[in-house]
Amino acid sequence: MIPGPHDGSERLAALHYYRLLGTQADDEFDLQTELAAELSSTSYCFVSLVGEDCVWFKSRYIGRAHGHPGRHQFRPALPHV
C-alpha cells in the first residue's frame, strides 16, 4: 500500500510546483496512459489531477469501449502524487 499525505498539502504543493493544473493534454501523458491501459488489459484509462476545488483530466485513453455494462460501478482510484 502506498502511503499518502494526511491532509493532501504535499500533493497540492507538488501540483502547484510543477504547474500541472489547468494545462493542456500532453502527448507524453497520452502515451503513458495508453500503455497503462494495455498493461492492465482495460479499454480505457485516465490520468486525473485532484486540486483544491477541481479534478483535472490530464490524459485519457479510450480504446475499443463502446459503453459500460450497467451492473458494474465506476469507482475511480485517486492515487496520491
C-alpha positions in Angstrom: 0.0 0.0 0.0 1.3 3.4 -0.9 1.2 5.9 2.0 -0.2 9.3 1.2 -0.1 12.7 3.0 -2.7 13.0 5.7 -4.2 16.4 4.6 -3.1 16.4 1.0 -0.9 19.5 1.4 2.2 17.8 0.0 0.2 16.6 -3.1 -1.3 20.0 -3.7 2.1 21.7 -3.2 3.6 19.3 -5.9 0.7 20.1 -8.3 1.4 23.8 -7.9 5.1 23.5 -8.0 5.0 21.6 -11.4 2.2 23.8 -12.6 0.1 20.9 -13.9 -3.4 22.0 -13.1 -5.2 23.7 -16.0 -2.6 22.6 -18.6 -3.4 21.1 -21.9 -3.3 17.4 -22.8 0.2 16.2 -23.4 1.3 13.5 -25.9 3.8 12.0 -23.4 1.0 11.7 -20.8 -1.3 10.1 -23.5 1.4 7.5 -24.4 1.8 6.6 -20.8 -2.0 6.4 -20.3 -2.4 4.1 -23.3 0.5 1.9 -22.1 -1.2 1.7 -18.6 -4.5 0.6 -20.3 -2.7 -2.0 -22.4 -0.7 -3.4 -19.4 -3.8 -3.7 -17.3 -5.9 -5.1 -20.1 -8.6 -2.3 -19.9 -10.4 -0.5 -22.7 -9.9 2.9 -21.1 -7.6 4.7 -18.7 -7.5 8.3 -17.2 -4.9 10.4 -15.5 -6.6 12.9 -13.3 -5.1 15.5 -11.0 -7.1 16.5 -7.9 -6.8 20.1 -6.9 -8.3 22.0 -4.0 -11.6 22.5 -5.8 -11.4 20.7 -9.1 -10.4 17.4 -10.8 -8.4 18.0 -13.9 -8.2 15.2 -16.5 -4.6 15.5 -17.9 -4.9 12.5 -20.1 -7.3 9.8 -21.3 -7.3 6.7 -23.4 -10.5 5.2 -24.7 -9.8 2.2 -26.8 -12.4 -0.1 -28.2 -15.0 0.6 -25.4 -18.5 1.4 -26.8 -20.3 1.5 -23.5 -20.2 0.3 -19.9 -22.4 -2.6 -18.6 -24.9 -1.2 -16.1 -24.1 -3.9 -13.5 -20.6 -2.5 -12.9 -19.9 0.6 -10.9 -17.3 3.1 -11.9 -15.1 3.6 -8.9 -12.2 6.0 -9.6 -9.0 5.3 -7.7 -7.3 8.5 -6.6 -3.6 7.8 -6.1 -1.6 10.3 -4.2 1.1 12.3 -6.1 
